[in-house]
Amino acid sequence: MTIEDTVTKLAEAQLGHESRLTRVEDAFQEVAIAIKQLTRIADAADLARHETDERLDVLINTQVRYETRQERLEEAFRQVAASHCQLVEMLQLFTKIGSTARMRRTFIRKAGSTLS
């Protein structure tokens, strides 16, 4: 092997090395591009998750307000029902008292006409 052969082999090896180095650099650039794309995708996913969380918060708050309103309505209906029961009892008592008073008047009239 001569010096020229050795230099030729070294030159070819260096060219092969440069070719591999270029491919490695290209691969690194592709990896960098992929990382940027993944970062954009992750940011978009975070934004979408944040928007979804906000919508869920609105729905949850609406549901809580609905349930609170429902409880107040149920309490109001209970109060109306209790008032209705009291009115019925008062009406029954009033009817009973009126009936008793009529009976007394009738009894007194009959007793008065019997005495006359």
C-alpha positions in Angstrom: 0.0 0.0 0.0 1.4 3.3 -1.0 0.9 6.7 0.5 -1.4 7.6 -2.3 -3.6 4.6 -1.5 -3.6 5.5 2.2 -4.5 9.1 1.4 -7.3 7.9 -0.9 -8.7 5.6 1.7 -8.5 8.3 4.3 -10.2 10.8 2.0 -13.0 8.2 1.2 -13.3 7.5 5.0 -13.6 11.2 5.7 -16.2 11.6 2.9 -18.1 8.7 4.4 -17.8 10.3 7.9 -19.0 13.6 6.5 -21.9 11.9 4.9 -22.9 10.2 8.1 -22.4 13.5 10.0 -24.7 15.2 7.6 -27.3 12.5 8.1 -27.0 12.8 11.8 -27.4 16.6 11.6 -30.4 16.1 9.4 -31.8 13.7 11.9 -31.2 16.2 14.7 -33.0 18.9 12.7 -36.0 16.5 12.1 -36.1 15.7 15.8 -36.0 19.5 16.6 -38.9 20.0 14.2 -40.8 17.1 15.7 -40.3 18.6 19.2 -41.6 22.0 18.1 -44.6 20.3 16.5 -45.3 18.2 19.7 -44.9 21.4 21.8 -47.5 23.2 19.6 -49.8 20.1 19.9 -49.4 20.0 23.7 -50.1 23.8 23.9 -53.2 23.4 21.8 -54.3 20.4 24.0 -53.7 22.5 27.1 -55.8 25.3 25.7 -58.6 23.0 24.7 -58.5 21.3 28.2 -58.6 24.8 29.8 -61.6 25.8 27.7 -63.3 22.5 28.5 -62.6 23.0 32.2 -64.2 26.5 32.0 -67.3 25.1 30.3 -67.6 22.4 32.9 -67.3 25.0 35.7 -70.1 26.9 34.1 -72.2 23.8 33.9 -71.5 22.8 37.5 -72.3 26.3 38.7 -75.5 26.3 36.8 -76.5 22.9 38.3 -75.7 24.2 41.8 -77.9 27.3 41.2 -80.6 25.1 39.8 -80.5 22.7 42.8 -80.6 25.7 45.2 -83.6 27.2 43.4 -85.3 23.8 43.4 -84.8 23.5 47.2 -86.3 27.0 47.7 -89.3 26.1 45.6 -89.8 22.8 47.5 -89.6 24.8 50.8 -92.1 27.3 49.4 -94.5 24.5 48.4 -94.2 22.9 51.9 -95.1 26.3 53.4 -98.1 26.6 51.0 -99.3 23.1 51.9 -98.9 23.9 55.6 -100.9 27.1 55.2 -103.6 25.2 53.2 -103.9 22.7 56.0 -104.2 25.4 58.6 -106.9 27.2 56.5 -108.8 23.9 56.1 -108.7 23.3 59.9 -109.8 26.9 60.6 -112.7 26.5 58.1 -113.7 23.2 59.7 -113.6 24.9 63.1 -115.5 27.9 61.9 -118.1 25.6 60.3 -118.4 23.6 63.5 -118.8 26.7 65.6 -121.4 28.1 63.2 -123.3 24.8 63.2 -123.3 24.8 67.0 -124.6 28.3 67.2 -127.4 27.5 64.7 -128.3 24.5 66.8 -128.5 26.7 69.9 -130.7 29.3 68.2 -133.0 26.6 66.9 -133.1 25.0 70.3 -133.8 28.3 72.0 -136.6 29.1 69.5 -138.2 25.7 69.9 -137.9 26.0 73.7 -139.4 29.5 73.6 -142.3 28.4 71.4 -143.0 25.5 73.7 -143.1 27.8 76.7 -145.5 30.2 75.1 
